């Protein structure tokens, strides 16, 4: 996986709603739609992206990462479905 802007493979600690992908710390600074993600969530996203569907039912992630992933999914889906939605509401 790499930064959607600069292709950097290091410090991918942000998810950009605008660009549909991970961003490094540098690129995240100029993107207001980024969400900071933990290593556990990054690992989970990587796992989901790279796994075959049948494997999705057999992995464990920490409870706090599940909450984080729920939040990211919610923001992402609402943004993509173009519902009227204020980003500030959840922060
Ligand atoms: Zn970058």
PDB file of the backbone (N, CA, C, O) and the ligand in Angstrom, with CONECT records:
HET     ZN  A 101       1
ATOM      1  N   UNK A   1       0.847  -1.185   0.000  1.00  0.00           N
ATOM      2  CA  UNK A   1       0.000   0.000   0.000  1.00  0.00           C
ATOM      3  C   UNK A   1       0.892   1.249   0.000  1.00  0.00           C
ATOM      4  O   UNK A   1       2.001   1.243   0.534  1.00  0.00           O
ATOM      5  N   UNK A   2       0.381   2.300  -0.605  1.00  0.00           N
ATOM      6  CA  UNK A   2       1.183   3.513  -0.705  1.00  0.00           C
ATOM      7  C   UNK A   2       0.317   4.751  -0.614  1.00  0.00           C
ATOM      8  O   UNK A   2      -0.902   4.683  -0.769  1.00  0.00           O
ATOM      9  N   UNK A   3       0.948   5.871  -0.364  1.00  0.00           N
ATOM     10  CA  UNK A   3       0.245   7.150  -0.278  1.00  0.00           C
ATOM     11  C   UNK A   3      -0.400   7.460  -1.636  1.00  0.00           C
ATOM     12  O   UNK A   3       0.252   7.335  -2.672  1.00  0.00           O
ATOM     13  N   UNK A   4      -1.662   7.858  -1.633  1.00  0.00           N
ATOM     14  CA  UNK A   4      -2.361   8.127  -2.901  1.00  0.00           C
ATOM     15  C   UNK A   4      -1.817   9.367  -3.607  1.00  0.00           C
ATOM     16  O   UNK A   4      -2.034   9.550  -4.805  1.00  0.00           O
ATOM     17  N   UNK A   5      -1.113  10.210  -2.865  1.00  0.00           N
ATOM     18  CA  UNK A   5      -0.585  11.437  -3.471  1.00  0.00           C
ATOM     19  C   UNK A   5       0.850  11.293  -3.962  1.00  0.00           C
ATOM     20  O   UNK A   5       1.148  11.561  -5.125  1.00  0.00           O
ATOM     21  N   UNK A   6       1.738  10.866  -3.060  1.00  0.00           N
ATOM     22  CA  UNK A   6       3.163  10.874  -3.412  1.00  0.00           C
ATOM     23  C   UNK A   6       3.762   9.480  -3.568  1.00  0.00           C
ATOM     24  O   UNK A   6       4.952   9.348  -3.856  1.00  0.00           O
ATOM     25  N   UNK A   7       2.944   8.432  -3.379  1.00  0.00           N
ATOM     26  CA  UNK A   7       3.388   7.033  -3.533  1.00  0.00           C
ATOM     27  C   UNK A   7       4.372   6.579  -2.456  1.00  0.00           C
ATOM     28  O   UNK A   7       4.974   5.511  -2.568  1.00  0.00           O
ATOM     29  N   UNK A   8       4.525   7.373  -1.442  1.00  0.00           N
ATOM     30  CA  UNK A   8       5.371   7.002  -0.314  1.00  0.00           C
ATOM     31  C   UNK A   8       4.776   5.771   0.372  1.00  0.00           C
ATOM     32  O   UNK A   8       3.557   5.660   0.502  1.00  0.00           O
ATOM     33  N   UNK A   9       5.632   4.852   0.808  1.00  0.00           N
ATOM     34  CA  UNK A   9       5.123   3.657   1.478  1.00  0.00           C
ATOM     35  C   UNK A   9       5.285   3.736   2.997  1.00  0.00           C
ATOM     36  O   UNK A   9       4.891   2.817   3.716  1.00  0.00           O
ATOM     37  N   UNK A  10       5.861   4.826   3.476  1.00  0.00           N
ATOM     38  CA  UNK A  10       6.097   5.000   4.912  1.00  0.00           C
ATOM     39  C   UNK A  10       5.081   5.977   5.512  1.00  0.00           C
ATOM     40  O   UNK A  10       4.497   6.811   4.820  1.00  0.00           O
ATOM     41  N   UNK A  11       4.895   5.836   6.836  1.00  0.00           N
ATOM     42  CA  UNK A  11       4.052   6.780   7.588  1.00  0.00           C
ATOM     43  C   UNK A  11       2.638   6.944   7.027  1.00  0.00           C
ATOM     44  O   UNK A  11       2.115   8.055   6.946  1.00  0.00           O
ATOM     45  N   UNK A  12       2.040   5.838   6.647  1.00  0.00           N
ATOM     46  CA  UNK A  12       0.670   5.896   6.134  1.00  0.00           C
ATOM     47  C   UNK A  12      -0.299   5.873   7.317  1.00  0.00           C
ATOM     48  O   UNK A  12      -0.900   4.844   7.628  1.00  0.00           O
ATOM     49  N   UNK A  13      -0.434   7.003   7.954  1.00  0.00           N
ATOM     50  CA  UNK A  13      -1.224   7.039   9.186  1.00  0.00           C
ATOM     51  C   UNK A  13      -2.528   7.795   9.024  1.00  0.00           C
ATOM     52  O   UNK A  13      -3.198   8.089  10.015  1.00  0.00           O
ATOM     53  N   UNK A  14      -2.903   8.116   7.791  1.00  0.00           N
ATOM     54  CA  UNK A  14      -4.148   8.832   7.563  1.00  0.00           C
ATOM     55  C   UNK A  14      -4.944   8.193   6.437  1.00  0.00           C
ATOM     56  O   UNK A  14      -4.385   7.622   5.501  1.00  0.00           O
ATOM     57  N   UNK A  15      -6.276   8.306   6.551  1.00  0.00           N
ATOM     58  CA  UNK A  15      -7.144   7.865   5.465  1.00  0.00           C
ATOM     59  C   UNK A  15      -7.831   9.093   4.897  1.00  0.00           C
ATOM     60  O   UNK A  15      -8.450   9.853   5.642  1.00  0.00           O
ATOM     61  N   UNK A  16      -7.734   9.299   3.600  1.00  0.00           N
ATOM     62  CA  UNK A  16      -8.350  10.456   2.958  1.00  0.00           C
ATOM     63  C   UNK A  16      -9.691  10.085   2.328  1.00  0.00           C
ATOM     64  O   UNK A  16      -9.773   9.202   1.474  1.00  0.00           O
ATOM     65  N   UNK A  17     -10.735  10.779   2.771  1.00  0.00           N
ATOM     66  CA  UNK A  17     -12.063  10.574   2.204  1.00  0.00           C
ATOM     67  C   UNK A  17     -12.082  11.097   0.764  1.00  0.00           C
ATOM     68  O   UNK A  17     -12.648  10.476  -0.135  1.00  0.00           O
ATOM     69  N   UNK A  18     -11.458  12.238   0.578  1.00  0.00           N
ATOM     70  CA  UNK A  18     -11.461  12.900  -0.723  1.00  0.00           C
ATOM     71  C   UNK A  18     -10.809  12.042  -1.798  1.00  0.00           C
ATOM     72  O   UNK A  18     -11.321  11.944  -2.913  1.00  0.00           O
ATOM     73  N   UNK A  19      -9.678  11.418  -1.467  1.00  0.00           N
ATOM     74  CA  UNK A  19      -8.916  10.659  -2.451  1.00  0.00           C
ATOM     75  C   UNK A  19      -9.092   9.144  -2.349  1.00  0.00           C
ATOM     76  O   UNK A  19      -8.419   8.390  -3.052  1.00  0.00           O
ATOM     77  N   UNK A  20      -9.998   8.700  -1.473  1.00  0.00           N
ATOM     78  CA  UNK A  20     -10.274   7.256  -1.365  1.00  0.00           C
ATOM     79  C   UNK A  20      -9.064   6.415  -1.043  1.00  0.00           C
ATOM     80  O   UNK A  20      -8.905   5.331  -1.604  1.00  0.00           O
ATOM     81  N   UNK A  21      -8.217   6.875  -0.170  1.00  0.00           N
ATOM     82  CA  UNK A  21      -7.067   6.029   0.128  1.00  0.00           C
ATOM     83  C   UNK A  21      -6.212   6.560   1.249  1.00  0.00           C
ATOM     84  O   UNK A  21      -6.519   7.575   1.875  1.00  0.00           O
ATOM     85  N   UNK A  22      -5.134   5.851   1.484  1.00  0.00           N
ATOM     86  CA  UNK A  22      -4.233   6.216   2.572  1.00  0.00           C
ATOM     87  C   UNK A  22      -3.308   7.354   2.159  1.00  0.00           C
ATOM     88  O   UNK A  22      -2.927   7.494   0.997  1.00  0.00           O
ATOM     89  N   UNK A  23      -2.966   8.153   3.155  1.00  0.00           N
ATOM     90  CA  UNK A  23      -2.024   9.241   2.897  1.00  0.00           C
ATOM     91  C   UNK A  23      -0.937   9.267   3.952  1.00  0.00           C
ATOM     92  O   UNK A  23      -1.159   8.912   5.110  1.00  0.00           O
ATOM     93  N   UNK A  24       0.244   9.695   3.530  1.00  0.00           N
ATOM     94  CA  UNK A  24       1.341   9.833   4.481  1.00  0.00           C
ATOM     95  C   UNK A  24       1.153  11.124   5.263  1.00  0.00           C
ATOM     96  O   UNK A  24       0.306  11.952   4.928  1.00  0.00           O
ATOM     97  N   UNK A  25       1.954  11.280   6.307  1.00  0.00           N
ATOM     98  CA  UNK A  25       1.788  12.453   7.164  1.00  0.00           C
ATOM     99  C   UNK A  25       1.955  13.760   6.407  1.00  0.00           C
ATOM    100  O   UNK A  25       1.207  14.710   6.639  1.00  0.00           O
ATOM    101  N   UNK A  26       2.912  13.819   5.517  1.00  0.00           N
ATOM    102  CA  UNK A  26       3.155  15.052   4.761  1.00  0.00           C
ATOM    103  C   UNK A  26       1.966  15.470   3.917  1.00  0.00           C
ATOM    104  O   UNK A  26       1.538  16.623   3.956  1.00  0.00           O
ATOM    105  N   UNK A  27       1.436  14.524   3.151  1.00  0.00           N
ATOM    106  CA  UNK A  27       0.324  14.833   2.254  1.00  0.00           C
ATOM    107  C   UNK A  27      -0.960  15.105   3.040  1.00  0.00           C
ATOM    108  O   UNK A  27      -1.812  15.879   2.604  1.00  0.00           O
ATOM    109  N   UNK A  28      -1.087  14.464   4.195  1.00  0.00           N
ATOM    110  CA  UNK A  28      -2.283  14.637   5.007  1.00  0.00           C
ATOM    111  C   UNK A  28      -2.428  16.077   5.495  1.00  0.00           C
ATOM    112  O   UNK A  28      -3.536  16.548   5.751  1.00  0.00           O
ATOM    113  N   UNK A  29      -1.307  16.761   5.619  1.00  0.00           N
ATOM    114  CA  UNK A  29      -1.337  18.142   6.125  1.00  0.00           C
ATOM    115  C   UNK A  29      -2.144  19.066   5.234  1.00  0.00           C
ATOM    116  O   UNK A  29      -2.732  20.031   5.723  1.00  0.00           O
ATOM    117  N   UNK A  30      -2.185  18.794   3.942  1.00  0.00           N
ATOM    118  CA  UNK A  30      -2.898  19.683   3.024  1.00  0.00           C
ATOM    119  C   UNK A  30      -4.249  19.115   2.611  1.00  0.00           C
ATOM    120  O   UNK A  30      -4.842  19.565   1.631  1.00  0.00           O
ATOM    121  N   UNK A  31      -4.731  18.135   3.353  1.00  0.00           N
ATOM    122  CA  UNK A  31      -6.018  17.513   3.041  1.00  0.00           C
ATOM    123  C   UNK A  31      -6.913  17.557   4.279  1.00  0.00           C
ATOM    124  O   UNK A  31      -6.615  16.928   5.294  1.00  0.00           O
ATOM    125  N   UNK A  32      -8.004  18.299   4.182  1.00  0.00           N
ATOM    126  CA  UNK A  32      -8.882  18.457   5.345  1.00  0.00           C
ATOM    127  C   UNK A  32      -9.808  17.257   5.552  1.00  0.00           C
ATOM    128  O   UNK A  32     -10.502  17.184   6.566  1.00  0.00           O
ATOM    129  N   UNK A  33      -9.827  16.337   4.625  1.00  0.00           N
ATOM    130  CA  UNK A  33     -10.754  15.206   4.738  1.00  0.00           C
ATOM    131  C   UNK A  33     -10.101  13.970   5.343  1.00  0.00           C
ATOM    132  O   UNK A  33     -10.705  12.898   5.350  1.00  0.00           O
ATOM    133  N   UNK A  34      -8.889  14.099   5.846  1.00  0.00           N
ATOM    134  CA  UNK A  34      -8.197  12.920   6.372  1.00  0.00           C
ATOM    135  C   UNK A  34      -8.630  12.574   7.797  1.00  0.00           C
ATOM    136  O   UNK A  34      -8.995  13.441   8.591  1.00  0.00           O
ATOM    137  N   UNK A  35      -8.577  11.298   8.081  1.00  0.00           N
ATOM    138  CA  UNK A  35      -8.836  10.780   9.420  1.00  0.00           C
ATOM    139  C   UNK A  35      -7.572  10.047   9.852  1.00  0.00           C
ATOM    140  O   UNK A  35      -7.020   9.249   9.094  1.00  0.00           O
ATOM    141  N   UNK A  36      -7.120  10.319  11.062  1.00  0.00           N
ATOM    142  CA  UNK A  36      -5.943   9.586  11.547  1.00  0.00           C
ATOM    143  C   UNK A  36      -6.356   8.157  11.905  1.00  0.00           C
ATOM    144  O   UNK A  36      -7.384   7.950  12.549  1.00  0.00           O
ATOM    145  N   UNK A  37      -5.571   7.192  11.495  1.00  0.00           N
ATOM    146  CA  UNK A  37      -5.877   5.803  11.829  1.00  0.00           C
ATOM    147  C   UNK A  37      -4.719   5.163  12.578  1.00  0.00           C
ATOM    148  O   UNK A  37      -3.557   5.512  12.372  1.00  0.00           O
ATOM    149  N   UNK A  38      -5.050   4.237  13.436  1.00  0.00           N
ATOM    150  CA  UNK A  38      -4.020   3.554  14.227  1.00  0.00           C
ATOM    151  C   UNK A  38      -3.377   2.440  13.409  1.00  0.00           C
ATOM    152  O   UNK A  38      -3.886   2.050  12.358  1.00  0.00           O
ATOM    153  N   UNK A  39      -2.258   1.937  13.904  1.00  0.00           N
ATOM    154  CA  UNK A  39      -1.591   0.825  13.223  1.00  0.00           C
ATOM    155  C   UNK A  39      -2.488  -0.403  13.133  1.00  0.00           C
ATOM    156  O   UNK A  39      -2.480  -1.119  12.132  1.00  0.00           O
ATOM    157  N   UNK A  40      -3.265  -0.639  14.194  1.00  0.00           N
ATOM    158  CA  UNK A  40      -4.148  -1.803  14.205  1.00  0.00           C
ATOM    159  C   UNK A  40      -5.205  -1.680  13.106  1.00  0.00           C
ATOM    160  O   UNK A  40      -5.526  -2.657  12.430  1.00  0.00           O
ATOM    161  N   UNK A  41      -5.738  -0.476  12.936  1.00  0.00           N
ATOM    162  CA  UNK A  41      -6.738  -0.267  11.886  1.00  0.00           C
ATOM    163  C   UNK A  41      -6.112  -0.361  10.506  1.00  0.00           C
ATOM    164  O   UNK A  41      -6.706  -0.897   9.570  1.00  0.00           O
ATOM    165  N   UNK A  42      -4.905   0.167  10.398  1.00  0.00           N
ATOM    166  CA  UNK A  42      -4.192   0.093   9.126  1.00  0.00           C
ATOM    167  C   UNK A  42      -3.972  -1.369   8.751  1.00  0.00           C
ATOM    168  O   UNK A  42      -4.150  -1.771   7.602  1.00  0.00           O
ATOM    169  N   UNK A  43      -3.584  -2.142   9.745  1.00  0.00           N
ATOM    170  CA  UNK A  43      -3.371  -3.572   9.530  1.00  0.00           C
ATOM    171  C   UNK A  43      -4.665  -4.246   9.082  1.00  0.00           C
ATOM    172  O   UNK A  43      -4.672  -5.072   8.169  1.00  0.00           O
ATOM    173  N   UNK A  44      -5.758  -3.875   9.745  1.00  0.00           N
ATOM    174  CA  UNK A  44      -7.054  -4.466   9.405  1.00  0.00           C
ATOM    175  C   UNK A  44      -7.474  -4.099   7.983  1.00  0.00           C
ATOM    176  O   UNK A  44      -7.959  -4.946   7.233  1.00  0.00           O
ATOM    177  N   UNK A  45      -7.284  -2.831   7.621  1.00  0.00           N
ATOM    178  CA  UNK A  45      -7.640  -2.384   6.272  1.00  0.00           C
ATOM    179  C   UNK A  45      -6.795  -3.131   5.242  1.00  0.00           C
ATOM    180  O   UNK A  45      -7.292  -3.601   4.218  1.00  0.00           O
ATOM    181  N   UNK A  46      -5.499  -3.224   5.550  1.00  0.00           N
ATOM    182  CA  UNK A  46      -4.593  -3.937   4.653  1.00  0.00           C
ATOM    183  C   UNK A  46      -5.025  -5.394   4.495  1.00  0.00           C
ATOM    184  O   UNK A  46      -5.016  -5.951   3.397  1.00  0.00           O
ATOM    185  N   UNK A  47      -5.402  -5.990   5.619  1.00  0.00           N
ATOM    186  CA  UNK A  47      -5.831  -7.384   5.617  1.00  0.00           C
ATOM    187  C   UNK A  47      -7.081  -7.563   4.771  1.00  0.00           C
ATOM    188  O   UNK A  47      -7.180  -8.493   3.970  1.00  0.00           O
ATOM    189  N   UNK A  48      -8.042  -6.648   4.964  1.00  0.00           N
ATOM    190  CA  UNK A  48      -9.306  -6.727   4.230  1.00  0.00           C
ATOM    191  C   UNK A  48      -9.063  -6.559   2.732  1.00  0.00           C
ATOM    192  O   UNK A  48      -9.603  -7.298   1.909  1.00  0.00           O
ATOM    193  N   UNK A  49      -8.243  -5.575   2.405  1.00  0.00           N
ATOM    194  CA  UNK A  49      -7.967  -5.288   0.993  1.00  0.00           C
ATOM    195  C   UNK A  49      -7.278  -6.465   0.312  1.00  0.00           C
ATOM    196  O   UNK A  49      -7.562  -6.780  -0.844  1.00  0.00           O
ATOM    197  N   UNK A  50      -6.373  -7.108   1.039  1.00  0.00           N
ATOM    198  CA  UNK A  50      -5.563  -8.152   0.431  1.00  0.00           C
ATOM    199  C   UNK A  50      -6.131  -9.565   0.572  1.00  0.00           C
ATOM    200  O   UNK A  50      -5.647 -10.503  -0.061  1.00  0.00           O
ATOM    201  N   UNK A  51      -7.145  -9.703   1.393  1.00  0.00           N
ATOM    202  CA  UNK A  51      -7.668 -11.039   1.648  1.00  0.00           C
ATOM    203  C   UNK A  51      -8.693 -11.488   0.623  1.00  0.00           C
ATOM    204  O   UNK A  51      -9.374 -10.684  -0.015  1.00  0.00           O
ATOM    205  N   UNK A  52      -8.774 -12.767   0.496  1.00  0.00           N
ATOM    206  CA  UNK A  52      -9.895 -13.310  -0.245  1.00  0.00           C
ATOM    207  C   UNK A  52     -11.110 -13.240   0.667  1.00  0.00           C
ATOM    208  O   UNK A  52     -10.978 -13.223   1.891  1.00  0.00           O
ATOM    209  N   UNK A  53     -12.273 -13.199   0.074  1.00  0.00           N
ATOM    210  CA  UNK A  53     -13.491 -12.998   0.854  1.00  0.00           C
ATOM    211  C   UNK A  53     -13.669 -14.017   1.977  1.00  0.00           C
ATOM    212  O   UNK A  53     -14.081 -13.656   3.080  1.00  0.00           O
ATOM    213  N   UNK A  54     -13.366 -15.269   1.711  1.00  0.00           N
ATOM    214  CA  UNK A  54     -13.588 -16.309   2.718  1.00  0.00           C
ATOM    215  C   UNK A  54     -12.736 -16.115   3.970  1.00  0.00           C
ATOM    216  O   UNK A  54     -13.084 -16.596   5.049  1.00  0.00           O
ATOM    217  N   UNK A  55     -11.623 -15.410   3.817  1.00  0.00           N
ATOM    218  CA  UNK A  55     -10.749 -15.200   4.962  1.00  0.00           C
ATOM    219  C   UNK A  55     -11.239 -14.071   5.868  1.00  0.00           C
ATOM    220  O   UNK A  55     -10.776 -13.925   6.999  1.00  0.00           O
ATOM    221  N   UNK A  56     -12.160 -13.292   5.369  1.00  0.00           N
ATOM    222  CA  UNK A  56     -12.652 -12.151   6.146  1.00  0.00           C
ATOM    223  C   UNK A  56     -13.323 -12.560   7.440  1.00  0.00           C
ATOM    224  O   UNK A  56     -13.430 -11.767   8.375  1.00  0.00           O
ATOM    225  N   UNK A  57     -13.773 -13.796   7.487  1.00  0.00           N
ATOM    226  CA  UNK A  57     -14.486 -14.241   8.682  1.00  0.00           C
ATOM    227  C   UNK A  57     -13.554 -14.825   9.735  1.00  0.00           C
ATOM    228  O   UNK A  57     -14.013 -15.306  10.771  1.00  0.00           O
ATOM    229  N   UNK A  58     -12.278 -14.788   9.481  1.00  0.00           N
ATOM    230  CA  UNK A  58     -11.376 -15.449  10.411  1.00  0.00           C
ATOM    231  C   UNK A  58     -10.216 -14.576  10.869  1.00  0.00           C
ATOM    232  O   UNK A  58      -9.080 -15.044  10.946  1.00  0.00           O
ATOM    233  N   UNK A  59     -10.492 -13.317  11.172  1.00  0.00           N
ATOM    234  CA  UNK A  59      -9.423 -12.536  11.772  1.00  0.00           C
ATOM    235  C   UNK A  59      -9.949 -11.682  12.918  1.00  0.00           C
ATOM    236  O   UNK A  59     -11.118 -11.299  12.957  1.00  0.00           O
ATOM    237  N   UNK A  60      -9.064 -11.406  13.825  1.00  0.00           N
ATOM    238  CA  UNK A  60      -9.441 -10.671  15.025  1.00  0.00           C
ATOM    239  C   UNK A  60      -8.726  -9.330  15.090  1.00  0.00           C
ATOM    240  O   UNK A  60      -7.528  -9.241  14.822  1.00  0.00           O
ATOM    241  N   UNK A  61      -9.454  -8.304  15.443  1.00  0.00           N
ATOM    242  CA  UNK A  61      -8.821  -7.015  15.677  1.00  0.00           C
ATOM    243  C   UNK A  61      -9.317  -6.472  17.021  1.00  0.00           C
ATOM    244  O   UNK A  61     -10.403  -6.832  17.478  1.00  0.00           O
ATOM    245  N   UNK A  62      -8.530  -5.617  17.642  1.00  0.00           N
ATOM    246  CA  UNK A  62      -8.920  -5.099  18.963  1.00  0.00           C
ATOM    247  C   UNK A  62     -10.231  -4.313  18.905  1.00  0.00           C
ATOM    248  O   UNK A  62     -10.586  -3.725  17.884  1.00  0.00           O
ATOM    249  N   UNK A  63     -10.929  -4.325  20.025  1.00  0.00           N
ATOM    250  CA  UNK A  63     -12.224  -3.645  20.130  1.00  0.00           C
ATOM    251  C   UNK A  63     -12.152  -2.178  19.698  1.00  0.00           C
ATOM    252  O   UNK A  63     -13.026  -1.691  18.981  1.00  0.00           O
ATOM    253  N   UNK A  64     -11.106  -1.482  20.140  1.00  0.00           N
ATOM    254  CA  UNK A  64     -11.018  -0.054  19.809  1.00  0.00           C
ATOM    255  C   UNK A  64     -10.820   0.161  18.307  1.00  0.00           C
ATOM    256  O   UNK A  64     -11.235   1.185  17.764  1.00  0.00           O
ATOM    257  N   UNK A  65     -10.192  -0.792  17.646  1.00  0.00           N
ATOM    258  CA  UNK A  65     -10.024  -0.663  16.208  1.00  0.00           C
ATOM    259  C   UNK A  65     -11.331  -0.921  15.471  1.00  0.00           C
ATOM    260  O   UNK A  65     -11.580  -0.349  14.410  1.00  0.00           O
ATOM    261  N   UNK A  66     -12.157  -1.782  16.038  1.00  0.00           N
ATOM    262  CA  UNK A  66     -13.466  -2.016  15.433  1.00  0.00           C
ATOM    263  C   UNK A  66     -14.262  -0.722  15.456  1.00  0.00           C
ATOM    264  O   UNK A  66     -14.910  -0.361  14.474  1.00  0.00           O
ATOM    265  N   UNK A  67     -14.209  -0.025  16.588  1.00  0.00           N
ATOM    266  CA  UNK A  67     -14.904   1.256  16.688  1.00  0.00           C
ATOM    267  C   UNK A  67     -14.340   2.256  15.682  1.00  0.00           C
ATOM    268  O   UNK A  67     -15.082   3.001  15.042  1.00  0.00           O
ATOM    269  N   UNK A  68     -13.030   2.256  15.555  1.00  0.00           N
ATOM    270  CA  UNK A  68     -12.384   3.170  14.626  1.00  0.00           C
ATOM    271  C   UNK A  68     -12.788   2.851  13.187  1.00  0.00           C
ATOM    272  O   UNK A  68     -13.065   3.751  12.395  1.00  0.00           O
ATOM    273  N   UNK A  69     -12.818   1.573  12.865  1.00  0.00           N
ATOM    274  CA  UNK A  69     -13.201   1.156  11.513  1.00  0.00           C
ATOM    275  C   UNK A  69     -14.662   1.480  11.225  1.00  0.00           C
ATOM    276  O   UNK A  69     -15.030   1.857  10.112  1.00  0.00           O
ATOM    277  N   UNK A  70     -15.481   1.323  12.256  1.00  0.00           N
ATOM    278  CA  UNK A  70     -16.896   1.679  12.099  1.00  0.00           C
ATOM    279  C   UNK A  70     -17.035   3.149  11.750  1.00  0.00           C
ATOM    280  O   UNK A  70     -17.804   3.530  10.868  1.00  0.00           O
ATOM    281  N   UNK A  71     -16.273   3.966  12.467  1.00  0.00           N
ATOM    282  CA  UNK A  71     -16.319   5.411  12.254  1.00  0.00           C
ATOM    283  C   UNK A  71     -15.846   5.766  10.844  1.00  0.00           C
ATOM    284  O   UNK A  71     -16.478   6.558  10.144  1.00  0.00           O
ATOM    285  N   UNK A  72     -14.727   5.168  10.442  1.00  0.00           N
ATOM    286  CA  UNK A  72     -14.190   5.430   9.108  1.00  0.00           C
ATOM    287  C   UNK A  72     -15.195   4.997   8.038  1.00  0.00           C
ATOM    288  O   UNK A  72     -15.432   5.720   7.070  1.00  0.00           O
ATOM    289  N   UNK A  73     -15.783   3.814   8.221  1.00  0.00           N
ATOM    290  CA  UNK A  73     -16.766   3.317   7.249  1.00  0.00           C
ATOM    291  C   UNK A  73     -17.960   4.249   7.168  1.00  0.00           C
ATOM    292  O   UNK A  73     -18.467   4.550   6.087  1.00  0.00           O
ATOM    293  N   UNK A  74     -18.398   4.702   8.343  1.00  0.00           N
ATOM    294  CA  UNK A  74     -19.576   5.580   8.397  1.00  0.00           C
ATOM    295  C   UNK A  74     -19.307   6.900   7.666  1.00  0.00           C
ATOM    296  O   UNK A  74     -20.108   7.347   6.845  1.00  0.00           O
ATOM    297  N   UNK A  75     -18.165   7.507   7.983  1.00  0.00           N
ATOM    298  CA  UNK A  75     -17.815   8.772   7.339  1.00  0.00           C
ATOM    299  C   UNK A  75     -17.664   8.564   5.841  1.00  0.00           C
ATOM    300  O   UNK A  75     -18.166   9.344   5.032  1.00  0.00           O
ATOM    301  N   UNK A  76     -16.968   7.504   5.494  1.00  0.00           N
ATOM    302  CA  UNK A  76     -16.694   7.208   4.092  1.00  0.00           C
ATOM    303  C   UNK A  76     -17.994   7.004   3.312  1.00  0.00           C
ATOM    304  O   UNK A  76     -18.190   7.603   2.255  1.00  0.00           O
ATOM    305  N   UNK A  77     -18.873   6.160   3.837  1.00  0.00           N
ATOM    306  CA  UNK A  77     -20.112   5.857   3.132  1.00  0.00           C
ATOM    307  C   UNK A  77     -21.018   7.069   3.021  1.00  0.00           C
ATOM    308  O   UNK A  77     -21.613   7.318   1.973  1.00  0.00           O
ATOM    309  N   UNK A  78     -21.118   7.820   4.108  1.00  0.00           N
ATOM    310  CA  UNK A  78     -21.993   8.989   4.071  1.00  0.00           C
ATOM    311  C   UNK A  78     -21.461  10.019   3.081  1.00  0.00           C
ATOM    312  O   UNK A  78     -22.224  10.682   2.377  1.00  0.00           O
ATOM    313  N   UNK A  79     -20.146  10.138   3.043  1.00  0.00           N
ATOM    314  CA  UNK A  79     -19.526  11.066   2.098  1.00  0.00           C
ATOM    315  C   UNK A  79     -19.806  10.611   0.666  1.00  0.00           C
ATOM    316  O   UNK A  79     -20.166  11.413  -0.196  1.00  0.00           O
ATOM    317  N   UNK A  80     -19.634   9.321   0.431  1.00  0.00           N
ATOM    318  CA  UNK A  80     -19.786   8.816  -0.922  1.00  0.00           C
ATOM    319  C   UNK A  80     -21.251   8.781  -1.367  1.00  0.00           C
ATOM    320  O   UNK A  80     -21.548   8.877  -2.557  1.00  0.00           O
ATOM    321  N   UNK A  81     -22.140   8.647  -0.422  1.00  0.00           N
ATOM    322  CA  UNK A  81     -23.562   8.630  -0.766  1.00  0.00           C
ATOM    323  C   UNK A  81     -24.112  10.049  -0.868  1.00  0.00           C
ATOM    324  O   UNK A  81     -25.286  10.261  -1.174  1.00  0.00           O
ATOM    325  N   UNK A  82     -23.242  11.003  -0.606  1.00  0.00           N
ATOM    326  CA  UNK A  82     -23.578  12.419  -0.727  1.00  0.00           C
ATOM    327  C   UNK A  82     -24.803  12.811   0.068  1.00  0.00           C
ATOM    328  O   UNK A  82     -25.630  13.604  -0.382  1.00  0.00           O
ATOM    329  N   UNK A  83     -24.908  12.246   1.256  1.00  0.00           N
ATOM    330  CA  UNK A  83     -25.966  12.694   2.146  1.00  0.00           C
ATOM    331  C   UNK A  83     -25.550  14.051   2.707  1.00  0.00           C
ATOM    332  O   UNK A  83     -24.368  14.393   2.717  1.00  0.00           O
ATOM    333  N   UNK A  84     -26.519  14.806   3.167  1.00  0.00           N
ATOM    334  CA  UNK A  84     -26.140  16.040   3.830  1.00  0.00           C
ATOM    335  C   UNK A  84     -25.496  15.664   5.165  1.00  0.00           C
ATOM    336  O   UNK A  84     -26.117  15.033   6.020  1.00  0.00           O
ATOM    337  N   UNK A  85     -24.296  16.048   5.310  1.00  0.00           N
ATOM    338  CA  UNK A  85     -23.524  15.552   6.432  1.00  0.00           C
ATOM    339  C   UNK A  85     -22.452  16.543   6.824  1.00  0.00           C
ATOM    340  O   UNK A  85     -21.696  17.034   5.986  1.00  0.00           O
ATOM    341  N   UNK A  86     -22.398  16.822   8.090  1.00  0.00           N
ATOM    342  CA  UNK A  86     -21.376  17.753   8.571  1.00  0.00           C
ATOM    343  C   UNK A  86     -20.276  16.969   9.278  1.00  0.00           C
ATOM    344  O   UNK A  86     -20.514  16.290  10.277  1.00  0.00           O
ATOM    345  N   UNK A  87     -19.091  17.078   8.745  1.00  0.00           N
ATOM    346  CA  UNK A  87     -17.936  16.383   9.269  1.00  0.00           C
ATOM    347  C   UNK A  87     -17.727  16.682  10.754  1.00  0.00           C
ATOM    348  O   UNK A  87     -17.315  15.810  11.519  1.00  0.00           O
ATOM    349  N   UNK A  88     -18.013  17.914  11.151  1.00  0.00           N
ATOM    350  CA  UNK A  88     -17.754  18.348  12.531  1.00  0.00           C
ATOM    351  C   UNK A  88     -18.610  17.596  13.548  1.00  0.00           C
ATOM    352  O   UNK A  88     -18.234  17.487  14.715  1.00  0.00           O
ATOM    353  N   UNK A  89     -19.742  17.086  13.116  1.00  0.00           N
ATOM    354  CA  UNK A  89     -20.666  16.428  14.046  1.00  0.00           C
ATOM    355  C   UNK A  89     -20.049  15.285  14.827  1.00  0.00           C
ATOM    356  O   UNK A  89     -20.405  15.064  15.984  1.00  0.00           O
ATOM    357  N   UNK A  90     -19.138  14.563  14.217  1.00  0.00           N
ATOM    358  CA  UNK A  90     -18.634  13.375  14.873  1.00  0.00           C
ATOM    359  C   UNK A  90     -17.311  13.597  15.587  1.00  0.00           C
ATOM    360  O   UNK A  90     -16.774  12.681  16.211  1.00  0.00           O
ATOM    361  N   UNK A  91     -16.794  14.797  15.495  1.00  0.00           N
ATOM    362  CA  UNK A  91     -15.491  15.025  16.122  1.00  0.00           C
ATOM    363  C   UNK A  91     -15.661  15.706  17.484  1.00  0.00           C
ATOM    364  O   UNK A  91     -14.673  15.980  18.165  1.00  0.00           O
TER     365      UNK A  91
HETATM  366 ZN    ZN A 101       2.255  11.287   0.562  1.00  0.00          ZN
END
